[in-house]
Amino acid sequence: MTRIKLRRLWPLVGIGIVILLWLCNFTFGAKLQKQYYFNLTNSVPIGIYKVVPGSTVGIGEYVVFDLPDRIANQIEGRSWYDRNIPLIKRVEGLPGDQFEIRNYGFFINDSYIGPVFQADTAGLPLPQDHGVHTVRPGRFLPVAADIPNSFDGRYYGDVATSQIRAIVKPIWVLKEGF
């Protein structure tokens, strides 16, 4: 086969691996769930993420976490959110870092990250807290800086590190979405 044909098959191979691991989940159950997370959203690269035991939260790390109840309750029932599926985002702020919304833009330590929208794609309002904020002790700021319409810390602010299920590293990802 030529390189072009192989390049076209690579995403299918990855999808096959995801399906195989998902099927193995029924056999290995909780043990597999504690070691791998599968991301099929565009908030971080689509793919397979492996839990890194003993890691500490740092800038640039991927974390799997649950939204705080106050935010989850606000967006419950929206087509793009399922409370039973944890989020995967990159850590872009730690205690002492400043973040703010100004002129419908999101900034971390005065660096522009991306836009802030008033409503989601269904026209429903998104939470926003304008002004300058500082990431508090025991918290982190999850952001998908490369995705302008990601539901991340630009809408709900910093999150308690106790909400983190795991720190993960990508082991196989698609460079492009579906």
Z-matrix of the N, CA and C atoms (Angstrom, degrees):
N
C 1 1.461
C 2 1.520 1 109.58
N 3 1.271 2 114.91 1 151.46
C 4 1.458 3 118.76 2 177.81
C 5 1.524 4 109.61 3 -80.70
N 6 1.313 5 114.83 4 166.28
C 7 1.472 6 119.83 5 179.32
C 8 1.526 7 111.13 6 -61.98
N 9 1.322 8 116.84 7 -36.60
C 10 1.467 9 120.16 8 -178.99
C 11 1.515 10 110.18 9 -62.57
N 12 1.335 11 117.46 10 -44.92
C 13 1.469 12 120.54 11 179.56
C 14 1.521 13 110.95 12 -64.70
N 15 1.319 14 117.40 13 -41.08
C 16 1.464 15 120.43 14 178.00
C 17 1.521 16 110.87 15 -63.87
N 18 1.317 17 116.81 16 -40.21
C 19 1.459 18 121.29 17 179.39
C 20 1.530 19 110.73 18 -62.26
N 21 1.315 20 117.31 19 -35.85
C 22 1.463 21 121.35 20 178.29
C 23 1.522 22 111.46 21 -72.23
N 24 1.313 23 117.48 22 -29.83
C 25 1.465 24 121.39 23 -179.18
C 26 1.520 25 112.77 24 -79.31
N 27 1.321 26 117.67 25 -23.82
C 28 1.466 27 121.55 26 -174.74
C 29 1.529 28 113.22 27 -54.75
N 30 1.342 29 119.73 28 -45.90
C 31 1.467 30 118.32 29 177.66
C 32 1.528 31 112.67 30 -61.11
N 33 1.340 32 117.35 31 -34.94
C 34 1.465 33 120.53 32 178.74
C 35 1.526 34 111.00 33 -67.72
N 36 1.324 35 116.61 34 -37.29
C 37 1.463 36 120.57 35 176.23
C 38 1.531 37 109.49 36 -61.94
N 39 1.334 38 116.37 37 -44.86
C 40 1.464 39 120.73 38 178.62
C 41 1.510 40 112.07 39 -61.39
N 42 1.322 41 117.11 40 -43.45
C 43 1.463 42 120.57 41 178.54
C 44 1.521 43 109.72 42 -63.00
N 45 1.327 44 116.54 43 -39.24
C 46 1.467 45 120.46 44 176.52
C 47 1.518 46 111.70 45 -61.54
N 48 1.322 47 116.95 46 -40.48
C 49 1.468 48 121.09 47 178.08
C 50 1.525 49 110.26 48 -63.78
N 51 1.334 50 116.43 49 -44.27
C 52 1.464 51 120.07 50 178.36
C 53 1.525 52 110.34 51 -59.94
N 54 1.331 53 117.23 52 -45.00
C 55 1.471 54 120.76 53 179.90
C 56 1.523 55 110.15 54 -63.61
N 57 1.317 56 117.11 55 -42.89
C 58 1.463 57 120.54 56 178.78
C 59 1.521 58 111.34 57 -61.35
N 60 1.307 59 117.05 58 -46.13
C 61 1.467 60 119.78 59 178.40
C 62 1.525 61 111.20 60 -64.62
N 63 1.325 62 116.20 61 -36.86
C 64 1.468 63 119.99 62 177.87
C 65 1.527 64 109.72 63 -63.73
N 66 1.342 65 116.88 64 -43.56
C 67 1.468 66 120.15 65 177.52
C 68 1.531 67 111.15 66 -64.66
N 69 1.331 68 116.48 67 -38.66
C 70 1.467 69 120.31 68 177.06
C 71 1.522 70 110.94 69 -62.68
N 72 1.307 71 116.32 70 -27.77
C 73 1.459 72 120.72 71 179.65
C 74 1.524 73 110.67 72 -58.11
N 75 1.326 74 117.04 73 -34.80
C 76 1.464 75 119.64 74 178.70
C 77 1.528 76 111.03 75 -68.23
N 78 1.329 77 116.42 76 -28.18
C 79 1.456 78 120.08 77 179.51
C 80 1.523 79 111.60 78 -84.88
N 81 1.331 80 116.41 79 -45.65
C 82 1.455 81 120.60 80 -175.38
C 83 1.519 82 113.27 81 -94.97
N 84 1.319 83 116.78 82 -11.08
C 85 1.460 84 123.60 83 172.95
C 86 1.504 85 115.72 84 52.13
N 87 1.326 86 115.55 85 -127.08
C 88 1.464 87 123.40 86 -171.27
C 89 1.527 88 112.27 87 -60.21
N 90 1.333 89 117.40 88 -33.63
C 91 1.463 90 118.81 89 -178.38
C 92 1.529 91 110.91 90 -61.13
N 93 1.326 92 118.00 91 -45.29
C 94 1.456 93 121.07 92 179.50
C 95 1.521 94 110.59 93 -67.04
N 96 1.330 95 117.45 94 -39.46
C 97 1.455 96 120.66 95 -179.86
C 98 1.521 97 111.80 96 -62.03
N 99 1.300 98 118.00 97 -28.74
C 100 1.454 99 120.93 98 -179.61
C 101 1.523 100 112.31 99 -82.00
N 102 1.324 101 117.31 100 -9.11
C 103 1.455 102 120.17 101 -176.92
C 104 1.523 103 114.42 102 -109.43
N 105 1.336 104 118.01 103 -25.03
C 106 1.454 105 121.68 104 -174.93
C 107 1.523 106 111.12 105 -136.75
N 108 1.332 107 115.14 106 149.16
C 109 1.466 108 122.47 107 170.76
C 110 1.514 109 107.14 108 -129.20
N 111 1.311 110 115.48 109 142.93
C 112 1.454 111 121.84 110 179.87
C 113 1.522 112 108.20 111 -111.59
N 114 1.307 113 116.83 112 125.36
C 115 1.451 114 120.57 113 178.81
C 116 1.519 115 109.41 114 -109.43
N 117 1.341 116 116.11 115 122.95
C 118 1.456 117 121.71 116 176.82
C 119 1.524 118 111.42 117 -116.10
N 120 1.331 119 117.08 118 13.72
C 121 1.463 120 121.08 119 178.28
C 122 1.521 121 109.17 120 -100.21
N 123 1.318 122 116.47 121 172.90
C 124 1.461 123 120.40 122 178.51
C 125 1.524 124 113.28 123 -96.08
N 126 1.334 125 117.94 124 7.12
C 127 1.465 126 120.04 125 -178.86
C 128 1.518 127 112.86 126 -69.33
N 129 1.292 128 116.45 127 -31.30
C 130 1.466 129 123.73 128 171.69
C 131 1.524 130 104.88 129 -138.01
N 132 1.323 131 118.72 130 165.96
C 133 1.462 132 118.20 131 -178.57
C 134 1.531 133 112.36 132 -53.22
N 135 1.326 134 115.21 133 135.21
C 136 1.464 135 121.91 134 178.02
C 137 1.517 136 107.82 135 -63.06
N 138 1.345 137 116.76 136 132.64
C 139 1.452 138 118.75 137 178.09
C 140 1.512 139 114.22 138 159.83
N 141 1.322 140 113.94 139 -158.49
C 142 1.460 141 123.19 140 -176.16
C 143 1.525 142 108.34 141 -109.58
N 144 1.324 143 115.69 142 132.95
C 145 1.461 144 122.70 143 -179.28
C 146 1.518 145 108.98 144 -122.27
N 147 1.316 146 116.59 145 132.86
C 148 1.459 147 122.51 146 -179.64
C 149 1.523 148 109.93 147 -102.10
N 150 1.328 149 115.68 148 136.64
C 151 1.460 150 121.58 149 177.30
C 152 1.524 151 109.06 150 -66.51
N 153 1.324 152 115.62 151 137.07
C 154 1.459 153 122.18 152 177.80
C 155 1.530 154 106.88 153 -110.90
N 156 1.336 155 117.41 154 95.04
C 157 1.474 156 119.50 155 -177.88
C 158 1.526 157 111.46 156 -63.72
N 159 1.320 158 115.37 157 145.26
C 160 1.457 159 121.10 158 174.84
C 161 1.514 160 114.89 159 77.12
N 162 1.324 161 117.84 160 4.58
C 163 1.470 162 120.37 161 179.12
C 164 1.519 163 110.42 162 -76.68
N 165 1.314 164 115.06 163 156.39
C 166 1.456 165 119.99 164 174.02
C 167 1.521 166 107.98 165 -110.66
N 168 1.307 167 115.67 166 153.47
C 169 1.464 168 121.46 167 -178.03
C 170 1.521 169 109.22 168 -70.52
N 171 1.313 170 116.41 169 125.34
C 172 1.458 171 121.58 170 178.02
C 173 1.519 172 110.14 171 -139.95
N 174 1.312 173 116.20 172 162.86
C 175 1.459 174 121.42 173 177.66
C 176 1.527 175 108.87 174 -57.93
N 177 1.325 176 115.85 175 133.23
C 178 1.462 177 121.13 176 178.53
C 179 1.515 178 114.52 177 89.95
N 180 1.326 179 117.49 178 -10.86
C 181 1.469 180 120.32 179 178.58
C 182 1.527 181 109.70 180 -74.57
N 183 1.321 182 116.27 181 147.38
C 184 1.459 183 121.07 182 171.78
C 185 1.522 184 108.04 183 -89.59
N 186 1.333 185 115.94 184 133.99
C 187 1.460 186 120.32 185 177.82
C 188 1.532 187 109.67 186 -126.71
N 189 1.320 188 114.68 187 145.84
C 190 1.459 189 122.65 188 173.34
C 191 1.522 190 105.11 189 -103.89
N 192 1.335 191 116.67 190 125.56
C 193 1.460 192 118.95 191 -174.18
C 194 1.524 193 110.80 192 -150.92
N 195 1.309 194 114.44 193 163.59
C 196 1.461 195 121.80 194 174.86
C 197 1.517 196 108.63 195 -101.04
N 198 1.321 197 115.57 196 142.47
C 199 1.464 198 119.35 197 174.84
C 200 1.516 199 109.92 198 -67.01
N 201 1.308 200 117.62 199 147.00
C 202 1.468 201 119.70 200 172.61
C 203 1.536 202 109.27 201 -59.56
N 204 1.323 203 116.84 202 146.24
C 205 1.468 204 121.37 203 -177.12
C 206 1.522 205 112.68 204 -54.90
N 207 1.333 206 117.45 205 -38.99
C 208 1.472 207 118.97 206 -177.40
C 209 1.530 208 111.35 207 -60.98
N 210 1.312 209 118.55 208 -34.49
C 211 1.462 210 121.91 209 178.43
C 212 1.522 211 110.25 210 -81.43
N 213 1.340 212 116.49 211 -44.43
C 214 1.468 213 120.02 212 179.42
C 215 1.525 214 110.53 213 -57.30
N 216 1.318 215 117.38 214 -39.35
C 217 1.465 216 120.91 215 179.21
C 218 1.525 217 111.46 216 -65.42
N 219 1.333 218 117.61 217 -35.39
C 220 1.473 219 121.43 218 -179.53
C 221 1.518 220 112.71 219 -67.23
N 222 1.343 221 117.29 220 -32.56
C 223 1.461 222 119.85 221 -174.88
C 224 1.529 223 113.08 222 -109.53
N 225 1.311 224 116.85 223 5.27
C 226 1.469 225 121.94 224 178.57
C 227 1.528 226 110.19 225 -51.22
N 228 1.328 227 116.60 226 137.07
C 229 1.454 228 121.71 227 176.38
C 230 1.512 229 115.29 228 89.25
N 231 1.313 230 118.52 229 -4.35
C 232 1.471 231 119.50 230 177.35
C 233 1.523 232 109.05 231 -77.97
N 234 1.306 233 115.91 232 144.99
C 235 1.469 234 120.96 233 -173.07
C 236 1.530 235 113.08 234 -61.68
N 237 1.300 236 117.99 235 -24.32
C 238 1.463 237 121.42 236 -175.61
C 239 1.531 238 113.04 237 -95.55
N 240 1.330 239 117.93 238 3.94
C 241 1.467 240 119.90 239 -177.96
C 242 1.518 241 111.07 240 -131.00
N 243 1.322 242 115.80 241 131.12
C 244 1.463 243 122.74 242 174.43
C 245 1.528 244 107.18 243 -126.08
N 246 1.298 245 115.62 244 114.25
C 247 1.468 246 121.56 245 -176.00
C 248 1.532 247 112.61 246 -59.02
N 249 1.312 248 118.03 247 -24.00
C 250 1.469 249 122.00 248 -177.80
C 251 1.526 250 113.07 249 -81.72
N 252 1.319 251 116.81 250 -8.87
C 253 1.466 252 120.77 251 -179.42
C 254 1.524 253 108.23 252 -110.57
N 255 1.327 254 117.63 253 119.62
C 256 1.467 255 119.32 254 -179.82
C 257 1.528 256 110.75 255 -68.71
N 258 1.320 257 115.71 256 158.71
C 259 1.461 258 121.71 257 177.75
C 260 1.524 259 110.08 258 -89.34
N 261 1.322 260 115.98 259 152.94
C 262 1.465 261 121.87 260 171.30
C 263 1.521 262 106.35 261 -122.31
N 264 1.314 263 116.20 262 122.44
C 265 1.470 264 121.67 263 178.85
C 266 1.521 265 108.60 264 -142.29
N 267 1.326 266 115.37 265 166.30
C 268 1.465 267 121.16 266 173.43
C 269 1.518 268 108.97 267 -89.95
N 270 1.302 269 115.51 268 146.30
C 271 1.460 270 120.90 269 174.92
C 272 1.521 271 107.36 270 -81.85
N 273 1.329 272 115.77 271 121.17
C 274 1.467 273 120.29 272 -179.36
C 275 1.528 274 112.21 273 -118.77
N 276 1.331 275 116.78 274 -3.00
C 277 1.452 276 119.67 275 178.02
C 278 1.520 277 110.86 276 -151.66
N 279 1.322 278 115.70 277 141.14
C 280 1.467 279 123.25 278 178.24
C 281 1.527 280 108.64 279 -126.18
N 282 1.334 281 118.15 280 172.06
C 283 1.468 282 119.87 281 -177.68
C 284 1.535 283 112.48 282 -48.27
N 285 1.335 284 113.36 283 130.73
C 286 1.460 285 120.86 284 -179.27
C 287 1.518 286 113.49 285 99.91
N 288 1.335 287 117.87 286 -24.03
C 289 1.466 288 120.14 287 177.74
C 290 1.522 289 109.41 288 -71.11
N 291 1.334 290 115.62 289 145.47
C 292 1.461 291 120.39 290 179.74
C 293 1.528 292 109.90 291 -105.30
N 294 1.342 293 115.04 292 143.27
C 295 1.459 294 120.64 293 175.79
C 296 1.516 295 108.19 294 -138.27
N 297 1.327 296 114.38 295 151.30
C 298 1.465 297 117.70 296 -180.00
C 299 1.514 298 111.72 297 -157.78
N 300 1.329 299 113.82 298 158.40
C 301 1.458 300 122.70 299 170.45
C 302 1.516 301 105.85 300 -107.60
N 303 1.328 302 115.32 301 124.59
C 304 1.470 303 118.83 302 173.52
C 305 1.528 304 108.00 303 -146.94
N 306 1.312 305 115.02 304 135.42
C 307 1.466 306 121.80 305 -178.88
C 308 1.531 307 111.79 306 50.95
N 309 1.338 308 115.48 307 42.01
C 310 1.472 309 123.14 308 179.52
C 311 1.522 310 113.11 309 58.71
N 312 1.321 311 116.01 310 27.90
C 313 1.450 312 122.09 311 173.56
C 314 1.520 313 109.03 312 -122.69
N 315 1.332 314 116.72 313 153.68
C 316 1.454 315 122.24 314 -179.82
C 317 1.520 316 108.40 315 -110.44
N 318 1.325 317 116.22 316 130.94
C 319 1.460 318 122.88 317 -176.89
C 320 1.526 319 109.98 318 -126.89
N 321 1.327 320 116.24 319 139.97
C 322 1.465 321 122.17 320 171.46
C 323 1.521 322 106.43 321 -121.26
N 324 1.331 323 115.75 322 124.07
C 325 1.466 324 121.07 323 -177.24
C 326 1.534 325 111.29 324 48.80
N 327 1.312 326 115.31 325 43.19
C 328 1.468 327 125.03 326 177.71
C 329 1.528 328 114.62 327 69.57
N 330 1.340 329 118.70 328 7.95
C 331 1.470 330 121.70 329 175.94
C 332 1.525 331 108.89 330 -99.98
N 333 1.331 332 115.51 331 129.99
C 334 1.459 333 120.62 332 -179.68
C 335 1.521 334 110.55 333 -66.92
N 336 1.334 335 116.54 334 129.65
C 337 1.464 336 122.23 335 179.80
C 338 1.519 337 110.91 336 -104.37
N 339 1.322 338 117.07 337 -44.72
C 340 1.455 339 119.96 338 -178.62
C 341 1.512 340 111.33 339 171.76
N 342 1.340 341 115.78 340 -178.13
C 343 1.460 342 120.07 341 -177.82
C 344 1.528 343 112.19 342 -76.14
N 345 1.330 344 114.34 343 162.59
C 346 1.464 345 122.54 344 172.76
C 347 1.525 346 105.85 345 -125.16
N 348 1.312 347 115.95 346 123.07
C 349 1.459 348 121.25 347 -177.97
C 350 1.524 349 110.33 348 -96.95
N 351 1.316 350 116.22 349 149.48
C 352 1.456 351 120.58 350 179.08
C 353 1.522 352 112.01 351 -80.40
N 354 1.350 353 116.93 352 -26.11
C 355 1.463 354 120.73 353 -176.89
C 356 1.523 355 109.98 354 -140.37
N 357 1.339 356 115.71 355 157.59
C 358 1.463 357 120.02 356 176.66
C 359 1.533 358 109.02 357 -81.97
N 360 1.333 359 117.74 358 -174.86
C 361 1.462 360 121.30 359 -175.66
C 362 1.527 361 112.90 360 -66.92
N 363 1.326 362 117.92 361 -18.17
C 364 1.464 363 121.76 362 176.47
C 365 1.529 364 111.90 363 -90.66
N 366 1.328 365 116.47 364 0.41
C 367 1.460 366 120.75 365 179.85
C 368 1.518 367 114.38 366 85.74
N 369 1.327 368 117.16 367 6.54
C 370 1.467 369 120.82 368 178.78
C 371 1.523 370 110.00 369 -82.27
N 372 1.334 371 118.02 370 140.50
C 373 1.469 372 120.49 371 -176.50
C 374 1.531 373 112.01 372 -65.41
N 375 1.323 374 114.41 373 143.46
C 376 1.460 375 121.47 374 176.22
C 377 1.518 376 109.07 375 -102.83
N 378 1.349 377 117.13 376 143.78
C 379 1.466 378 119.08 377 178.41
C 380 1.527 379 110.18 378 -64.83
N 381 1.311 380 115.88 379 144.09
C 382 1.466 381 121.15 380 177.73
C 383 1.515 382 109.08 381 -148.81
N 384 1.305 383 115.04 382 144.45
C 385 1.456 384 120.62 383 178.04
C 386 1.530 385 107.67 384 -132.36
N 387 1.314 386 115.64 385 89.16
C 388 1.468 387 120.81 386 -177.04
C 389 1.527 388 110.63 387 -65.23
N 390 1.309 389 114.52 388 156.54
C 391 1.453 390 120.29 389 178.40
C 392 1.514 391 111.44 390 110.25
N 393 1.322 392 114.94 391 178.70
C 394 1.464 393 121.84 392 -179.12
C 395 1.530 394 108.90 393 -92.64
N 396 1.334 395 115.72 394 132.80
C 397 1.467 396 122.19 395 178.83
C 398 1.523 397 108.78 396 -131.46
N 399 1.304 398 115.80 397 154.77
C 400 1.460 399 121.82 398 176.93
C 401 1.516 400 108.59 399 -117.10
N 402 1.346 401 116.40 400 134.03
C 403 1.459 402 120.20 401 176.24
C 404 1.524 403 107.12 402 -62.31
N 405 1.310 404 115.04 403 124.86
C 406 1.465 405 121.44 404 -174.93
C 407 1.532 406 111.99 405 -83.78
N 408 1.333 407 117.37 406 159.53
C 409 1.469 408 120.30 407 177.42
C 410 1.526 409 110.58 408 -56.55
N 411 1.330 410 116.06 409 141.72
C 412 1.465 411 121.07 410 179.38
C 413 1.516 412 113.22 411 76.84
N 414 1.345 413 116.83 412 17.52
C 415 1.457 414 120.67 413 -176.88
C 416 1.530 415 109.81 414 -135.53
N 417 1.325 416 116.06 415 169.21
C 418 1.459 417 122.69 416 177.11
C 419 1.529 418 108.36 417 -144.60
N 420 1.326 419 116.62 418 163.38
C 421 1.462 420 121.96 419 179.85
C 422 1.526 421 108.83 420 -113.69
N 423 1.350 422 117.41 421 107.94
C 424 1.464 423 120.55 422 179.03
C 425 1.528 424 111.06 423 -87.35
N 426 1.325 425 116.67 424 128.28
C 427 1.459 426 121.02 425 -177.42
C 428 1.529 427 109.50 426 -144.96
N 429 1.324 428 115.11 427 141.39
C 430 1.464 429 121.32 428 171.26
C 431 1.528 430 106.07 429 -106.62
N 432 1.316 431 116.29 430 80.24
C 433 1.463 432 122.40 431 -170.69
C 434 1.526 433 112.94 432 -60.22
N 435 1.321 434 118.12 433 -28.44
C 436 1.464 435 121.14 434 -177.81
C 437 1.525 436 113.07 435 -83.44
N 438 1.319 437 117.87 436 -7.31
C 439 1.464 438 122.15 437 -177.01
C 440 1.520 439 108.84 438 -114.98
N 441 1.325 440 118.36 439 105.15
C 442 1.464 441 120.42 440 -174.76
C 443 1.525 442 114.78 441 -61.36
N 444 1.336 443 118.24 442 -29.45
C 445 1.463 444 119.31 443 -177.38
C 446 1.528 445 112.78 444 -107.36
N 447 1.314 446 117.51 445 25.22
C 448 1.460 447 121.20 446 178.67
C 449 1.526 448 110.45 447 -72.63
N 450 1.327 449 115.64 448 139.48
C 451 1.465 450 119.91 449 173.73
C 452 1.517 451 106.42 450 -86.02
N 453 1.319 452 115.44 451 101.26
C 454 1.462 453 120.30 452 -173.85
C 455 1.523 454 109.71 453 -143.47
N 456 1.319 455 117.11 454 -160.43
C 457 1.458 456 122.43 455 -175.27
C 458 1.512 457 115.02 456 -56.88
N 459 1.307 458 117.69 457 -18.16
C 460 1.473 459 118.80 458 177.27
C 461 1.525 460 110.83 459 -66.86
N 462 1.341 461 117.16 460 -19.10
C 463 1.465 462 121.62 461 179.10
C 464 1.528 463 113.57 462 -105.52
N 465 1.334 464 117.46 463 -27.51
C 466 1.467 465 118.71 464 -177.04
C 467 1.517 466 114.26 465 -124.84
N 468 1.315 467 118.33 466 1.42
C 469 1.456 468 120.20 467 174.91
C 470 1.514 469 114.06 468 77.22
N 471 1.326 470 114.88 469 -156.13
C 472 1.465 471 119.43 470 -177.70
C 473 1.529 472 110.03 471 -78.55
N 474 1.327 473 115.00 472 158.36
C 475 1.464 474 122.83 473 -175.55
C 476 1.524 475 108.35 474 -127.63
N 477 1.324 476 116.19 475 143.74
C 478 1.475 477 120.74 476 178.10
C 479 1.529 478 110.06 477 -64.91
N 480 1.321 479 115.68 478 137.56
C 481 1.463 480 118.94 479 178.36
C 482 1.529 481 111.37 480 -62.72
N 483 1.329 482 117.52 481 -18.71
C 484 1.474 483 120.33 482 177.10
C 485 1.529 484 111.37 483 -67.61
N 486 1.330 485 118.42 484 -14.72
C 487 1.471 486 122.47 485 177.97
C 488 1.532 487 111.49 486 -80.99
N 489 1.334 488 117.35 487 -11.23
C 490 1.467 489 121.39 488 -177.54
C 491 1.524 490 109.96 489 -74.97
N 492 1.331 491 115.54 490 128.50
C 493 1.465 492 121.87 491 173.85
C 494 1.529 493 110.70 492 -87.34
N 495 1.347 494 115.37 493 -37.66
C 496 1.464 495 119.07 494 -176.99
C 497 1.517 496 110.29 495 -165.23
N 498 1.310 497 114.63 496 154.78
C 499 1.458 498 121.93 497 166.68
C 500 1.519 499 104.57 498 -99.40
N 501 1.333 500 116.98 499 132.51
C 502 1.460 501 120.66 500 -173.56
C 503 1.520 502 110.99 501 -129.82
N 504 1.325 503 114.69 502 158.31
C 505 1.460 504 122.55 503 175.27
C 506 1.526 505 107.19 504 -123.79
N 507 1.330 506 117.21 505 138.78
C 508 1.465 507 118.56 506 176.52
C 509 1.529 508 109.85 507 -68.16
N 510 1.344 509 116.05 508 132.95
C 511 1.464 510 118.91 509 175.78
C 512 1.522 511 111.22 510 -111.95
N 513 1.331 512 116.80 511 -22.13
C 514 1.463 513 121.75 512 173.51
C 515 1.516 514 107.48 513 -154.92
N 516 1.326 515 116.57 514 120.02
C 517 1.466 516 120.46 515 179.92
C 518 1.514 517 110.29 516 -137.00
N 519 1.317 518 114.25 517 152.21
C 520 1.469 519 120.96 518 171.26
C 521 1.514 520 107.50 519 -84.03
N 522 1.286 521 117.13 520 140.88
C 523 1.461 522 120.23 521 176.29
C 524 1.521 523 110.35 522 -75.41
N 525 1.324 524 116.93 523 -26.80
C 526 1.451 525 121.29 524 179.04
C 527 1.532 526 108.90 525 -125.06
N 528 1.306 527 116.37 526 153.59
C 529 1.454 528 120.60 527 177.00
C 530 1.508 529 111.72 528 -74.41
N 531 1.321 530 116.34 529 -177.27
C 532 1.469 531 121.27 530 -179.24
C 533 1.505 532 111.00 531 -72.10
